[in-house]
């Protein structure tokens, strides 16, 4: 728009020599003063002198010429109504030149007055049409006018503003033909660029992105040429327009760089004066010619135009502030606008002050915005439009903050204050949205209906596009409020009869999706097919074909869906939607368990889109498929390809980091490889039973898994780190419990990771917190607690997430240290941060763990009623949970401490509870092993204290069992059933050996201790077993 306004100002005709016969002798002095004031750009003085002359000499034959001077001065001052009145009186002149100038400038004034009307208002449209009528009359009446080129340029501008692009192009072609001396090439090119930019905006509004971008690129090429032209004023204007294009395309850094290079008005004027001085010097040296005089006249006019227009450096700053606004850097924008308000001159002051108010409104600082607005109103009482705009922006800010009632009040105020403004059309939509956001769907529908009815009845006037956009939102609101048939009906109506092409297109697409929501997939598929056929050039044509396949799949027509997607891939191979279709094809085959077809479709995608980041997911899916079919080699190869593609696409992640979701996906390939390597190690069997070669292979698999988890931890975003660290804990515990590595060595992977993550304190805290789980599980709770507490504090300082398994261990460590109430907030954190969203959500285990922990705290504190509530909730909501049996195990421990080993069905004793734990198929092996050890210890207590128990009863007529023999049997079962838990198995064998030594059954004691040292030599029980073995008499010695 700025280029066009400048062109409008160019059309003022320079006054030629005054015909002497027009003047009476007594008026010549006054006229000479008037002429001198005008030619010296003292326009205010000229208007006063001309007014004085008219009043003093109302019958003077020179009045038309005086009115002409007056009109030109008012025109230069942008006082359009007064300029128009003066020109109309100047039209009484007989001279053809004056009549010609009057005809042209009345057209220009009509255009300028229309520019001042609110956007989209009927007054603006009417004003442009009046200006077009006038300029056509000028061109027809004065076909040989020297101002014909300027008139044609103005006609082209009006056609553009009225959306008549073909007519505008014709006018520009005629302007090029009329410009015989090539004096207006820059202006014509500028108009052409403006036309392309305007066309780009409309194409974008019609969702024709590719065409819009092409038009914008053409505008940019022309402006780029003009920015390097010889005229400093034209170059500055072109640079401003290029910056505007950059801002619209969100190329903010380029826009900012360009805006900083734009010179100020004084610099431009100095360059123009230098050129004019050069031309004058040429005339003095070589004489005057008509061509040289035309050049001087043209350069003089350029100086006048540059002097009259706003300082381009101030405009550049305003655009710079706009760039900051659009990037939501409101504080920076406000600083720029304040600078413009202080130093940019009076022509920029009001705009800058308005923009400052807008920064507060957009920032949601509504009180400050209102305060500044009140100051502005007092300073500029004639400026009304800003008040409505601020109400509009504040209303939107309040709506975003959820203050719906206040938002509605401010938006209604904006609607009342700013009829016809560009933003006013949007207000009904936001008011209705406010009602919806407040949960008042019925009121939202009523508001839509009221507004639409007022428009239909002619009470409210808005453009067709705005009316139809609101109808579209009304249809969506109907669907949201479950009025499906009405919503679908409204969409069908708009798709069939909307006047705005973009609305018809949008309604058609929404109709298809609405039909899918209404469980009418077959009808939806037909709508999508029709959309693609009707709008083949639309940016949504691909989406329509994609959705058609989705609808067919929902209609249980998988083969047709796949065929539709394949057609889309063929037709739009280079578009992103083709990748979506390709993914849907192989995922459909995957759901249908058609592995060969799935892999073939995946290979097709990898071939068609080799550099597509989503192919990382393809390789991951292939790896999972191969893993399911036990083809571990191909699974690992696929995972390597996934990470390899990531490294190829993002070779330098330090300077060009990938999107977090892509990065996490890639590093999950390393995590999955690690999972698979653990599976490979477990498939070899129990470590203690492996051959040396197998042990080496076992260790190699786990070493690769450790490396994979470590790399994943270092590459993941914070939310993905903790669960992977928990897997690393499980891995090192697997090695430790197998007897392959002692505790100290098991901590090494965590220490290495912490060293590599040294510059990321949050990640270091996560690593060290997970590390503490290793000594905890290795029965070193004091060391674990010290590590936990330090790392937990650091994790809180850095606000990083932790895995629920490690949090549970931390809470258990606190419990073991008697810090029960400190453990409570940890269990409560697990409850809060790991909510389960469905019956198969893995986080259900976290919830069960938290409930068990809270129940345990109450149980140990003697709050039996509260504890039973928690355990009852555990039994009801999580009957599958191993925590249920862990609760039984601990309740048994508490009863055993009081000697209550036996009980009834209603009030079971310790032995009954432990039996439930051991017999339940929902109990994990570790808890079963603990229960067996507890059972054995309980039987030792029975033997020592002669406590009666049913456990030794063999039935009527049979002697009771020896409790110690039964205890040894339980201890041996731990080794027999749970040798994969070496610490527990070793403890059982040691306890059994001690019993047999006390019974002087030395051979069995020796056999038990020897088995322990052979199978579990690295366990914590090994040293005591060696001492016991050395304390036994030699095998040949008789018992003493």
Secondary structure, DSSP 4 states (H G I P E B T S, - for coil): -HHHHHHHHHTPPPP-PPPGGG--GGGHHHHHHHHHHHHTT-HHHHHHHHHHHHHH-TT-TTHHHHHHHHHHHHHHTT-HHHHHHHHHHHTT---HHHHHHHHHHHHHHHHHHHHTSPTT-HHHHHHHHHHHHHHHHHHHH-TT-TTHHHHHHHHHHHHHHTT-HHHHHHHHHHHHHH-TT--SHHHHHHHHHHHHHHHHHHHHHTT-HHHHHHHHHHHHHHHHHHHTSS-HHHHHHHHHHHHHHHHHTT-HHHHHHHHHTPPPHHHHHHHHHHHHHHHHHHHHHH---HHHHHHHHHHHHHHHHHHHSPPHHHHHHHHHHHHHHHTT-HHHHHHHHHHHHHHS-HHHHHHHHHHHHHHHHHTT-HHHHHHHHHHHHHH-TT--HHHHHHHHHHHHHHHHTT-HHHHHHHHHHHHHH-TT-TTHHHHHHHHHHHHHHTT-HHHHHHHHHHHHHHHHTTSS---HHHHHHHHHHHHHHHHHTT-HHHHHHHHHHHHHH-SSHHHHHHHHHHHHHHHHHTT-HHHHHHHHHHHHHHTTTSTTHHHHHHHHHHHHHHTT-HHHHHHHHHHHHHHTTTSHHHHHHHHHHHHHHHHTT-HHHHHHHHHHHHHHTTT-TTHHHHHHHHHHHHHHTT-HHHHHHHHHHHHHHHHHH-S-TTTSPPPHHHHHHHHHHHHHHHHHHHHHHHHT--GGGS-HHHHHHHHHHHHHHHHHHHHHHHHS-HHHHHHHHHHHHHHHHHHHHTTSS-HHHHTHHHHHHHHHTTT-HHHHHHHHHHHHHHHHHTT-HHHHHHHHHHHHHHHHHHT----HHHHHHHHHHHHHTT-HHHHHHHHHHHHHHS---STT-THHHHHHHHHHHHHHHHHHTT-HHHHHHHHHHHHHH-TT-HHHHHHHHHHHHHHHHTT-----SSS--HHHHHHHHHH-TTS-HHHHHHHHHHHHHHHHHHHHHT---GGG---TTSPPPPHHHHHHHHHHHHHHH-TTSHHHHHHHHHHHHHHHHHTT-HHHHHHHHHHHHHH-TTSTTHHHHHHHHHHSPPTTSPP-
